[in-house]
Amino acid sequence: MSRYKHLLGALSMLLFGCFLQGCESSIDPITEENRTYSIYGPLNIFQTPNYIRVHDNKAPLSEEGTLPLDVEMTFTNLSTGETEVLEDSIVEFDNVYTHNFQINMPVQFDERYRISMQDEKGVSYDITSVTTKETNLTILKDSVTCISPFRIRLTNIDLEAGERLDAEVAIKVGEQWLWTSRGIGRVHNGETEDLIYSWDPYSISLALFGPYDAIYCDGFSSDKIRFRFTHIGYMEGKNPPNGGDGVPRRPVTDKQIVLSKYSGETEIQIHPCEFDGDPLSCDIHHDPD
């Protein structure tokens, strides 16, 4: 009983978090019965197979309550018409049991995929997930000093359609790479679909340690800055969720969230001594990467 209460409490917290983040669903089941399903999962463009999780919202989240689902799940590439009937298995994530439907069809850039579900009572859902175009990453300015910004351009980022680009940068201090995200300092051109990020090394240190404990480049243990990003697609007819990759890891009642994603990364060189008049120390204490 205590375990069951724990699982219900976990689901309640997830529902409350989803409410705060505004992850509304505009998809209603086509049925007169009061029966709904949660359908969720990321479509990783660089990964095959992918998985979609389905949960009957009337069923408990325990192992004993996760019974076989009498549903048919299909995955269709709307450009080619290729359709795959998905196979089901029961899996456990963080002590929550759910149905995992495996997608063997490779997920491609710049495509529309339909995820369809229908059960034996006539409850049905159709979700259309739109994958992103592949971005080209260009370092516009490298070899920066500790207080001069580097710039990175990413192409094919359609924020107006509902896509999202999450980015992080890291400096190395001691043996550890320290990562921070930064939503500011970026400029998006809706006409060209270009997105430009800009940081300087010292501002990364400020974001990590604050104004009183920030260190200059001579306190870094690598002369590199690492940059990584995740480019996330969107669903037709739905507002994009916020936070993470937008896809919950546990069921959220009567929500259908299936988004494509892929990631990339690069490094930027710090050369403090290349610029005359830089007031900061030139020496970076290297540790082996």
C-alpha positions in Angstrom: 0.0 0.0 0.0 2.8 2.4 0.9 4.5 1.7 -2.5 1.2 2.4 -4.3 0.8 5.7 -2.4 4.4 6.6 -3.4 3.7 6.0 -7.0 0.5 8.0 -7.0 2.4 10.8 -5.3 5.0 10.7 -8.0 2.4 11.0 -10.7 0.7 13.9 -8.9 4.0 15.8 -8.7 4.5 15.2 -12.4 1.1 16.5 -13.2 1.6 19.6 -11.1 5.0 20.2 -12.8 3.5 19.8 -16.2 0.7 22.3 -15.2 3.4 24.9 -14.2 5.2 24.4 -17.5 2.1 24.9 -19.6 2.3 21.6 -21.5 -1.3 21.6 -22.7 -2.7 18.9 -25.0 -5.0 19.9 -27.9 -5.6 16.2 -28.8 -8.8 14.6 -27.5 -9.7 10.9 -27.7 -12.3 10.1 -30.3 -14.6 8.1 -28.1 -17.7 8.5 -25.9 -16.0 6.5 -23.1 -14.0 8.2 -20.3 -10.8 6.4 -21.2 -7.5 8.1 -22.0 -3.8 7.3 -22.6 -0.6 9.1 -22.1 1.8 8.8 -25.1 5.3 10.2 -24.8 8.9 9.8 -25.8 11.8 11.4 -27.7 12.6 10.5 -31.3 16.4 10.6 -31.5 17.5 11.3 -35.0 20.9 9.7 -34.5 19.5 6.6 -32.7 17.8 3.5 -33.9 15.6 2.0 -32.5 13.6 4.6 -30.7 10.8 4.0 -28.2 7.4 5.5 -27.4 5.8 4.9 -24.0 2.1 4.4 -23.6 0.2 4.3 -20.3 -3.5 3.6 -19.7 -4.4 6.4 -17.3 -6.9 4.3 -15.4 -4.3 1.7 -14.6 -2.0 1.8 -11.5 1.7 2.5 -12.1 2.8 -0.6 -10.2 4.2 -3.7 -11.8 1.1 -5.7 -10.8 -1.3 -3.0 -12.3 0.6 -2.7 -15.6 -1.5 -5.2 -17.6 -1.2 -6.0 -21.3 -2.6 -3.3 -23.6 -5.0 -4.3 -26.4 -3.9 -1.4 -28.6 -2.4 -1.0 -32.1 0.4 1.5 -32.4 1.7 2.6 -35.8 4.5 4.9 -36.9 4.2 6.5 -40.4 6.6 8.6 -42.5 4.1 11.0 -44.1 6.5 11.8 -47.0 7.0 8.2 -48.1 3.9 6.6 -46.7 6.0 3.9 -45.0 4.3 2.5 -42.0 5.5 0.3 -39.2 3.3 -1.6 -36.7 5.1 -1.2 -33.3 5.7 -4.1 -30.9 5.0 -3.6 -27.2 7.0 -4.6 -24.1 6.6 -3.7 -20.4 9.6 -1.8 -18.9 10.4 0.0 -15.6 11.7 3.5 -15.3 12.3 4.9 -11.8 10.0 2.3 -10.2 7.2 3.3 -12.6 6.0 0.5 -15.0 4.8 1.4 -18.5 4.5 0.0 -22.0 7.4 0.6 -24.4 6.7 0.5 -28.2 9.8 0.0 -30.3 10.3 2.0 -33.5 12.8 0.3 -35.9 12.3 2.8 -38.7 15.2 5.4 -38.8 14.1 8.9 -38.0 15.3 11.4 -40.6 15.8 15.2 -40.6 13.1 17.4 -42.0 10.2 14.9 -42.0 6.7 14.6 -40.6 5.9 11.4 -38.7 2.4 10.3 -37.5 2.1 8.2 -34.4 -1.3 6.5 -34.3 -2.9 4.5 -31.5 -6.3 2.7 -31.3 -7.6 0.3 -28.6 -10.3 -2.3 -28.7 -12.9 0.1 -27.4 -12.3 2.6 -30.2 -10.2 5.1 -28.3 -7.8 6.6 -30.9 -5.1 9.3 -31.1 -3.2 10.7 -34.0 0.0 12.7 -33.3 2.2 14.4 -35.9 5.8 15.0 -34.9 7.9 17.3 -37.1 11.6 16.7 -37.2 14.2 19.5 -37.6 16.5 20.2 -40.4 20.1 19.5 -39.7 22.0 22.5 -38.5 25.4 23.6 -39.7 27.6 24.9 -36.8 30.2 27.5 -37.6 32.6 29.2 -35.2 32.6 32.8 -36.3 35.3 33.9 -33.8 37.9 31.7 -32.1 41.2 32.3 -30.3 39.6 34.6 -27.8 41.0 36.3 -24.7 39.5 35.9 -21.3 37.3 38.9 -21.7 36.6 38.9 -25.5 33.6 36.9 -26.7 33.6 34.0 -29.1 30.6 33.6 -31.5 29.0 30.5 -32.8 26.4 30.4 -35.6 23.8 27.5 -36.1 21.7 27.4 -39.2 18.2 25.9 -39.8 16.8 26.8 -36.4 13.1 27.5 -36.9 12.1 28.9 -33.5 8.9 30.5 -34.9 7.5 27.1 -36.0 8.0 25.7 -32.4 11.5 24.3 -32.6 13.9 24.8 -29.6 17.7 25.0 -29.4 19.2 24.4 -25.9 22.9 25.2 -25.5 25.5 24.9 -22.8 29.1 25.9 -22.4 31.8 24.6 -20.1 35.2 25.5 -18.7 37.6 23.0 -17.1 38.7 23.7 -13.5 40.9 21.1 -11.9 39.8 17.7 -13.3 36.2 18.6 -13.9 34.4 20.2 -16.9 31.8 22.6 -15.4 28.7 23.3 -17.6 26.3 26.2 -17.6 23.3 27.0 -19.8 22.6 30.5 -21.1 19.5 31.7 -22.8 20.7 35.3 -23.1 23.4 36.4 -25.4 21.8 34.8 -28.4 20.3 36.4 -31.5 17.8 34.7 -33.9 17.2 35.7 -37.4 13.7 34.4 -38.4 14.2 35.0 -42.1 17.5 33.1 -42.4 16.7 30.8 -39.5 20.2 31.4 -38.1 20.9 31.5 -34.4 24.1 33.1 -33.0 25.5 32.5 -29.5 28.1 34.6 -27.9 30.1 34.2 -24.6 33.4 35.3 -23.3 35.4 32.9 -21.0 35.2 35.1 -17.9 31.4 35.5 -18.2 31.1 31.7 -18.1 33.1 31.7 -14.9 30.8 34.4 -13.5 27.8 32.3 -14.3 29.3 29.3 -12.6 30.8 30.8 -9.5 29.1 34.2 -9.1 30.7 37.7 -8.9 32.7 37.0 -5.6 34.2 33.6 -6.5 34.6 33.9 -10.3 38.1 33.0 -11.6 40.1 34.3 -14.5 41.5 32.2 -17.3 44.7 31.6 -15.4 42.6 29.5 -13.0 41.3 27.3 -15.8 43.0 23.9 -16.3 42.3 23.8 -20.1 42.7 26.3 -22.9 39.5 25.1 -24.5 35.9 26.0 -24.0 33.3 23.3 -24.8 30.0 24.0 -26.5 27.1 21.6 -26.9 23.6 21.9 -28.1 20.3 19.9 -28.5 18.0 20.8 -31.4 14.4 19.8 -30.6 11.5 19.5 -33.1 7.8 20.2 -32.5 4.3 18.7 -32.9 1.7 20.1 -35.2 -1.1 21.8 -33.4 0.5 21.9 -30.0 2.4 24.4 -28.0 6.0 23.2 -27.3 6.7 22.2 -23.7 9.5 24.0 -21.8 12.4 22.5 -20.0 14.8 19.7 -20.8 14.0 18.1 -24.1 10.2 18.6 -23.5 9.5 14.9 -23.1 8.6 13.5 -19.7 10.3 10.4 -18.5 7.1 9.3 -16.6 3.5 9.3 -17.7 1.6 12.6 -17.5 -2.2 12.1 -17.5 -3.8 12.5 -20.9 -0.8 14.1 -22.5 0.8 13.2 -25.9 4.3 14.5 -26.2 6.6 13.0 -28.9 9.4 15.3 -30.0 12.4 14.7 -32.2 15.9 15.7 -31.1 19.6 15.5 -31.9 22.8 16.9 -30.3 26.1 18.3 -31.4 29.2 19.9 -29.8 32.5 21.7 -30.6 35.4 23.4 -28.8 36.7 27.0 -28.8 40.4 27.9 -28.2 41.4 30.4 -25.6 44.6 32.4 -26.5 44.9 35.2 -23.9 48.4 36.2 -25.0 47.6 36.8 -28.7 46.1 40.2 -27.9 48.2 43.1 -26.8 46.9 45.0 -23.8 44.9 42.2 -22.3 45.0 43.0 -18.5 44.4 39.4 -17.5 47.0 36.7 -16.9 48.2 34.7 -19.9 49.0 31.5 -18.2 46.5 28.7 -18.2 47.4 25.8 -15.9 46.8 22.8 -18.1 45.7 19.4 -16.9 45.5 16.5 -19.3 42.1 16.3 -21.0 
